[in-house]
Each structure stands twice: as structure tokens, then as C-alpha cells.
Amino acid sequence: MKVNSRGRLAALVAVSAATAIGLAGCAGGTASEDDTADAGDTAASTLTVWVDAERVDALQAVADAYTEKTGVEIDLVGKSVDDIKDDFIQQVPTGEGPDITMGAHDWLGELATNGVVAPLELGDSAEGYLDVAVEASTYEGTVYMLPYAVENIAVLRNAALVPEAATSFDDMIAKGQAAGLDQPFVVEQGAEGNPYHLYPFQTAFGAPVFGTNDAGYDPTDLQLGNAGGEEFAAWLSAQGKNGTGVFNTDIDGEIAKQAFLDGTAAFWLTGPWNVGTAVDAGIDVAIDPVPSPTDQEAAPFAGVKGFFVSSESANQVAANDFLVNYLGSEEAQLALFEAGNILPALSAAAETASSDPIIAGFAAVGEQAVPMPAIPAMGAVWQYWGIAEAEIVNGADPVATWQKLASDVQAAIG
């Protein structure tokens, strides 16, 4: 199975970038053509937009279309993904930052509490996005981000070794063993654990990190230490060093990848960022749901990428218009998909991209995904979570270790 979406969509994106964006700049948005024109009349002559350096070319056509329509120039500034968030937080209060920045939804709590982002008016266009994309773009009941891509992990299966998807976690291990493999399944861990990759199994025990309310995740409702969490910890221990050995902290990302590439593992829990390597190695890759160890579904985290408007921008009307009515168009979202091969956040674009079975597989798993909490309290969770899981995998008392994890996190949150 080949990752062929780039080839199939290349013509579509090229045509849309040249013509359709200019013809349908308001598609899916809330502003009329008169409103779009007014945005150019009332704003300054330039919008500065910080983007991942690898996506500047993908956005040039939509930027040019907006300039042609409104007269407002779009200055696309390529930035390193390692620097863009910190630079934005530091520069916005000085008035030197951009009008718009590209970023990730899990920055939202930090950006909002620092007062550097402005609310975004999605209006009726919100109905056109994947539900998880809108949820992730919302903080304390207010939308702050225009989503363009949704990313989650899934199980990569070597279909030549195991032709059918597993129906459960135990079935996955049994199918791999029946294929003659000593290590049927691999997942990245490492000395300090990796709770991001283990979270689908945790959710299958009914143990989310935080509860939710009408405004989103509730930092006062820590669910980590509930009974389901302790059941998950006991199961994790049984799959660790003193049990089946399925989970191993000696297996980091590179070791897991090599096991799958070498054919010594038939199942690999990872993200779309690793699919290309597997396909290039000649593996017949299928994308499967995360097999649950219980009768509940295993729900991974979803990470959503998008664009934020600076709270200090003097051009917020134009910035909102450019995001909602131009970067929120199907053509623009497909252009960004072409640049990154990540499922678009706009439902119509996601459907087009899902003509590729690899993308469709991740999209199907993503229907069960939940947004990674973007609230500041999540920092206290990450501080202790992985280390506790690694200790459990390596033989520590699971219930006591998990209870201490919950206690440490609660104390850190205050």
C-alpha cells in the first residue's frame, strides 16, 4: 500500500492554488464579499504571518489571492518550529510580533494565559470542521485558533506478515506470535516512559487525565487517580518487565522503528510521520485502530495545528478575515495537506485527502481521538506521568506508584 496522496492531489492543489482560491475566497466563511473588501479598506497595508518554513510555498497562492482581492499584502515569514512559540510570546507584548502565527493547539493554554492571542470569529464555518479540530481550538469556551490539520497515532500493521487487523490487544499479540514473531508489537517508550503513546490504552480503562465541563478540560477535576487509572497501572505492570514483556523502556523510537522495518515486529503504534519510512522500505502498510485491552475503545490524543491572531495586532479584522475565509477554504487546506501529508481539519478537505487509504486509516482512528489537554495544569501531569509509567513497566508496585503519581500531580496543580 503506497502513500500516494501527494501524486493524486498534486494537480488538484496546483489548479486550486492558481484559480479556485481567487474565485472562492469566501467559501465556508462568515463574511460576505463586501465584508472581505472592507477588511482591506480598514486594515493596514500588510499582514505579517509567521509560518513553519516548510509551508511558506504552500501558502503563497492563497496569500496572493487575498492581496488581489483586498489590496492587503501578506508577508509570509518562514520560522523554525523550535523557535516560533517562544518568539511569539516574547515579541507580541512589545508590538514587534506578527499579526498571525502558525502553531499547535497544545500551546493554547500558555498563549491565552499570557494574553498574546485574540479570539477568532469562526461563525457558521465552525460546522465545516472536524469536531475534534474545533474542540482543540477552543480554550475556556472561546475559539482562538483556525485549525488546518489533525494528527493522531494509530497502529501500523505489516499486512504481508499479518493480513487482518487485530480485534483486541490480546488478539494482536496472538496474531503476531502465530506469524512466528517473538516481539509482535512495538511502541516507543524509553527510560522516562512515553505516556503520549500509551494514552489510548489508559483511556480504554476509563481513566482520562482530566474531566471536562462546558468550557473544555477542567483543571479542578483530575481523573488520573481514579479506579480506572489503577486498573490501567495493574495491566501495564502485567505487560512489563515482570510480565509479558510487551512494554519495554529499552525500546526507544529508533529501536521500535527498526523492528518494524526489519519485519521482526508486525505491529507498530506510531504516527503518520513514520509512514513514509515504512512504505519506502517496501512494507505493505495497513493502518488499524489501536486494539483495546478492554471492552472500551482505545482513544488516542489528537494534536491539531492551526493559526493564531496576535492580541496586539492592529489589523485584527483583516487577520480574522484572512484566516476564516481564505486559510479556511478547502483549497488552502488541501495545499497545506500537500505540504505536510497530515489530515486536513476542514471536513471537505479531509474527505478529499482520505481518498488515500493511509490518510483514511488515520482519519478513522482519529474519530475516536480526544484533544490533548492544552490547559496549563497539563504541565504538572507531564512532569510526573512518564516516569511513573516507566517505573511500573520496570516492576514497581503499580497501584502505589499510580497513586503517588496522582498525588504528586494534584500537589503540583495546587
N, C-alpha and C positions, 0 to 999 in steps of 0.2 A: 504494500500500500504506500503510495507516494504522497508527499506533501506537495500538491500541485495547484494550490490556490493562487500562488503568485502568477503562474502561467495563465491560468484561466481568467484571472481578474485583470491582468495587465492591460488588455485592450479596453475593458470597461473603465478602468481608472483613468487611462490616458484620455479617452473621449470625454469622460465626465469632468476631468480637470480643465479641459480646454473649452468645453461648451456648456455642460449641464449646470455647473455651479453658477455660471454667469446668468443662465436663463432662469434658474430656480433658487435664487439666493434665499428666499423666504420659506422654502419648503420645510414644513414641520415646525416652524417657529410661531411666535405670537404676534410679531409686528407685521403691519401691512407694508406695501411698497412705499407708501408715503412716509410711514414711520421710519423706514430704513433710510430714506433720503434725508429726513430730518436729523437723523443721528449724525450724518456727516456735516450738516449745516451747523449744529450746535456744539460739536466737539472740536478739539484742537486738530491740527492737520495730520498728526501722526499718532498711531498706537504702537507702543513698543511691546513686543511679545517675546518672552523667553521660552525657548523650546529645547528639548533634547536635540543635541547637534545632529543626530542621525535622522531627525524628522523634519529638518528645515525644508528640504526639497519637496517632501510630501505636502507641505502646507503652502508652498509658493503660489500654486494656481488659485487656491481659494483666497489667499491674501490679495492677489492681483484682481480677482473678481470683485472683492469688496471695495478696493480702491477705485475700480472703474465705475462701480455703482454709486459710491458715496463721495468720492474725492478724498477720503481719508487714507493716508498711506499706512501700510502695515510694515513695521520694521521687525523682521524675524531675526532674533539673536540666538545663535546656537550656544548652548551652555552644557557643561559637563553635568551629568546626572548626580555626580558626587557632591557638587557644589551648589546646585540651583536652589535647594530649600534654604540652607543657611544664608546664602547671599540675599535671598528674597526677604527673609525675616530681618536681616540687618539693614537692608537698604530702604525698605518701604517707609519706615518712620522718618527717614532723612529726606524723603521726597525724591530720591535718586533711583528708586527701583522702577521696574517695568509697570505697564498698565495691566498686563496679563502674564501669568506664568503657567507653564505646564507642570504637573506634579502628580502625586499619588494620594488616594483618599485617606490613607492612614496618617498623612501629615495634618489632616484637617483639625483635629483637636488642638494641636500645637499652634497652627496658624490662627485659628479662631481665638484662642485664649491670649495670643499675642496681639490681637486686634489688627492683623495685617491683611485680612481678606474681607471683601464686601459680599453681602447676599446677592444671589443670582435669581433673576426672574425667568424661570422656565415656562410658566404659564401652561397652556394646553399641551405644549410639546413634551411635557413630562410623561404623558401617556404613551409616547412613542419609544421610550427607552425600556430596556430590561429592568425588571423590578429591583434586582439587586444593585444595579447601577445607580438608580435614584436613591435607594436606601443608603448606599455608601457615600453619596454626595451630600447627605443631609447631616447636620450637626445640631443637636438640641432643637429639632423641629424646623430648622431653616436650611434651605439648599444653598450651598456655597460653591459647588463645582459643576462644570459642564463635563459629563463623562464621555470618554471616547473609546475605552477598551476595558474589557473584563477578563481577568486571568485567575485560573484556579488549577489545582493539581488534579490528577487522575491516575489511573493505573495504565501504564504502557504494557501491552502483552505481546510477546513474540508468538505470532499466530502460527508460525511453522512448527514451533515446539508444542504449543497448546492451542488447538483450533477453536475452542469455545471459551467464552467468558466464565469466570467463576461466579457461583451463586451466593457464596459466603466466604468469610475469611478462611475457615477450615477447608472449604472446597478448593480454594485457591492453592493452599499448601498441598492438598491431596493430588490435585491435577498436576502440579509441578513435580511431585515425587513420582507420580505414575509415568511422567516423561523421562524419568531417570536422573532427576536433578537432586543434589544434596541440599542446595540452597535455592528453593523455587522463587523466593520473593526477596527483594532488596529495597531498602528505603534509607535515605541519608539520615545519619544520626551524628556521631562524633562525640568527643569526650564530654561536651557540655549539653548533649542532647539536641533535639530539634523538634520542639512542640508544634511548630507550624505543620510539619509533615505528619505528626501523629494526631493532630486535632480531629480528623474525620473519625478515627476510632473512639476518641473521647466522647464525641457527640453521640455516637451510637449507644453509649451508656447513659444518655440523658444528662450530660454534665457540661453545659456551656460555661464559658468564663464568667459572663455577666448576664443578669436578667435584662429584660427590656421594658420600656414603657412607651407612651405615645410619642415621646421625643427621641426614641432610639435606645441605645445601650444605657443602662442605669448604673453608674459607678457605686451607688449605695447598696446594690443588690449583687454581691459577689456570690456566684453559684459554684465556684471552683471546688469548694469543700463539701458539696452535698453528697448524699449517699451514692449517687451515680458516679461521682468522682472517685470515691473509694473503691467501687466495683471496677472501674476502669484501671485503677492502680493495681488491684489484685490481678486482673487479666494481663496487664503489662508485665508484671513480675513473672507470671507463668510463661510468658513468651520471651523472657530474658535469659540471662546467663545461667541461672539455676533451673531453667525450664526447657522449653523447646529450642531456645537459641535463635529464634527468628529475628528478634531485635538485638542489635549488637552495636555498642558505642565505638567499636573499632572500624565500623563501616562509615566512612565519610562520603561526601558527594562523588568524588572521583572513583572511589572503590565501588560504589553502587553502580555508577555508570559503566565501568569496565566489566563488571559481572554481567550486565545485560548485553553489552556489545559482544562479549566473548561467548554468549549463549549458555553460561553456567547458571543464569537466573532467567526465568521465563516471564516474571512479573516485576515491574519497577514502578514505584509510586513517586511521581515527579511531575514537573510542569511542562508546558509547551516549549519552554526554552531549550529542552533537551531532545525534542522530537527530531529535529533536523540531523543531529549527530547519529541517531539510531537509524534513520532512513538512509543516510549517506553510507552507513556501514552495511547496507544491503538487508537489513532486518525487515521482515513483513510485520509492520507495527499496527496493532489494533488499540483503540482507546476504550477502556472499560470504566464503569463506576468503581468507586472504592468499595471492596467487598466488606460487608459488615460482620463483626463478630457477635452481633446480637440480632434480635428481630426488628430493630430500629434501623433507619437509614443512616449511613455514614456521610456527614455533611462537611466538606472541606471549607476552609476560608476562601473568600473571594477578595481579590485585590483589584481595585478599579483605578484607572488612570484618567486624568482629565485636566481641566484648565480652571484657574482661579483668577478673579479680578482683584487687583490691589485696592485696599480700603482708602489709599491716598491718591488713587488715580483721579486726575481732573477730567477724565474722559469716560466716566462710568457708563453713560448712556450708550456711547458708541461701542465700548468694550462688551457690554451685555448683548448688544445687537450683533456684533461680530461673532460672539460665541454661539448664541442661541440660533441665529438664522443662517449662519454660514458654516461654522465648525460643527454645528448640529445637523447639517444636511447629510443625506445618505452618501452623496458623492465624496464629501470631505472625510467622512468616517471610513469609507472604503479606501481612500487614498492613504489614510493613517494605517489601516489594516495592511495594505500592500507594503508599507514601510516596516511594520513590526510583526505581522502574521499573528496578531492577538485578536481574539473575538471582539468585534465592534460592540459598543454599548447601545447603539441605536438598533432597535429590533429589526427594522427593514434591512439595514446593512448586515446585521448578524445572520439573517436568513440567507442573504446572498452569499456571504462568506462560508456559510455552512454547507454549500454545495461540495466543499471538500470534506471527505469523511473524517479526517483528523480533526479539523475545526469543529465539525458536527459532534464528534465524540466528546471533546472538552465542553462544548455548549450543553450537551445533555447532562454531564456531570455537574456543570455549573448551575443547573436548575435547582439543585439541592444545596448549593453553596450559600454561606452566610457572610456578610461583610466582616472583614477583620475589624475589631473594635478600634475606632480612632480616638476614643476618649483619653485624656491624659493619664487616667488611672491605669491604663494598659501598660504603661512603662513599668509599674511596680510588678505586674504579672511576669513580663519578660525577664525581669531581674532574677527571679527565682525558679521559674517554671521548668526550663530545660534542664537545669542542674538537678532538680528533684527527680525528673523522669529518668535522667541518666543514672542516678543513684539506684532507683528502683530496678531498672534493667540490669544493673550490676549486682543485685542481690540484697539491697537494703529492704527493711521491713516496709511493705507497700503502703499499708494503712497509716502507720505512724509518720512515714515520710510525706505522704499526701496531706495529712492533717497539719503537719508543720508548714508545708508549702502554703496552704490556705491561711494559716495563722500569720505567717511572715508577710504575705501579700496584703492581708487586711490591716496589719500594723503599718505597713508602708503607705497604704492609701490613707490611713487615718480615719 
